[in-house]
Amino acid sequence: MDAATEAHGPIVEAVLHTVAKTTMTVEVPSAYGYVILTAGVGAFVMNIMLGGPVMQARKKYGIKYPNLYAVPGYHKDADAFNRVQRGHQHIYEEMCNVTAMLLVGGLKHPYLCTAGALLWQLGSALYLAGYKDTSKDVKVRRAPQRPPRFACPGVPRALCPS
């Protein structure tokens, strides 16, 4: 018995025994690098690419920091700027979920999940392109992005028994 176990007695011993019993090994496939590349570099590149139109819209419509959105009635082109900003902000609402699905599902289906995440990233760019078009109804322009949003189909397969 070591000093920690002697000091705290059977509680520490029970915890250490439980931790030792619940340890598991996860095999990482050789293609998991694609998953990591898509989750890290892909997300970074997507953020930069979708942030560019927001910077251009800030300059074009005169929306200064720290305002995240333009105030209708105060800013003349509030709707136009807010559409661009909303299209960009949309990726942050789903990025955590997609990344989690990518990282978990990629443990069993790395190619499928990588392809799905790339489709989601492409769909996010299409979403912004459509959403910022003020000549169209917002609900109609969001449609191209909807199917790729659930683009990590490897997750359900990875969690189901073979």
N, C-alpha and C positions, 0 to 999 in steps of 0.2 A: 504494500500500500504506500502510495506517495503522500507527501505532505498535504496536498489539496484534499485528497480523499479522507485522510485522517482528520483534517480540520472540519470538514462538512459532513462526514459520515456517509450513510447509505444513500442520501439524496444524490450526491455527486456521482457515486458509483452507478446508480440507476440511470442517470442521464447519460453518462459515458457508455453504458451498455446499450441503451436505446439508440444513440447516435451510431454506434458501431454496427448495429443490426440493420439500420435503415440506409446505409451507404449503398449506392448503386453505381454501376459503370455505364457510361454512355459512349457508344461507338460513333465517332465522327467520320462520315464518308469522305473519301479523297476529293470529291467534287464540292465539298462544303466551302471551299475558298470562293467559289462563284457566289454562294449565298452571302458570305461576308462582304465581298466586293460590291454586290448589289445593295446590301443593307447600308453599307458605309459610304462608299464613293458614289454609288448611284443616287442615294438620297441627297448627298451634298451637291452633286451636279444639278439634280432636279431643283433644289432650292435656289441655287444661283440662277438657273435659267428662268424660273418662274418669278424670281425677285426682280429681274431686269425690267419687265414691263411695269412693275409698280414704281420703280425709280423714274422711268420715263413718264409715267402718268403723274407723278408728284411734280415733276418739272413742268409738264404740259399744262396741268390744271392749277398749279400754284398752291399745292397742299404742303404745308410746312410741318416738320416734326415739332412736337411729339404726337401730333394727331395721327391716330391709326386710320381713322376713317374721316371723310369730309362730312361736314354738318349741313344737312339739307336746309335751304333757306339762307344760310350764311355763305356757303361756297356755291358759286354759280353752276359748276359742273359736278355737283356732289354725286349724282347717280352714276355718271360715267367713271369717276375715280373709284367710287365704292365697289363697282362691279369688278374692276381690275384687282382691287385689294381683296375683295371677297374670294375671287378665284384663286388668289395666292394663299390666303388664310385657310382655304378648304383643305389643302394638303396636310396642314398641321393637325386637323381634326381626325384624320385617318392614318397618318403616318405611323403612329405608335402601334396601332392595331395591325397594320400591314407588316410592319417590321417584326412584331412578335410572331405573327403567323409565318413569316418567312423564316425566321430563325428556328422555330420549333419544327415546322413542316419540312424544312430543309435537311433536318437530321435523317429523314427517311427518303425524301424525294427532292434532292438538291436541284436537279435540272428543272423539274416541274415547277417548283416554288420560285426559282430564279426567273424563269420565263413569265410566271404569273406576276411577280413583282415588277418586272420590266414593262409588262402590259399595263399594270396599274400606274406606273410612272408616265407612260405614254398617254394613258387616259387622263391623268391629271393635267398634262399640257394641253390636251384637247379641251378639257373642261374650262381651263382659263381662256383659251382662244375663243370658245363659244360664249362663255359667260360675259366677257368684256364687250361683246358686240351689242351696242345699244340699239341697233335696228331690229333686234329679235327679242321675243319674249324670253325671259329668264328661264322659265320652266322648259321650253322647247330646246334651248341651247345647252342645257345640262345633260341631255340624253346621251350623247356619245360617250360620256365617261362612266355611266352607270354599270355596264357589264364588267369592265376591268376592275371595278372597286373590290370585288370579291375574287381577286385573281390569284389567290394562293390555295388552289384546290388540293395541294398535297397535305394540308393540315388534317382534314377529316380522314384521309387515307392513312396518315401517319398515326393517328390516335385510335384507329380501328384495328382490331386483330387481323392478321393476315389470313 
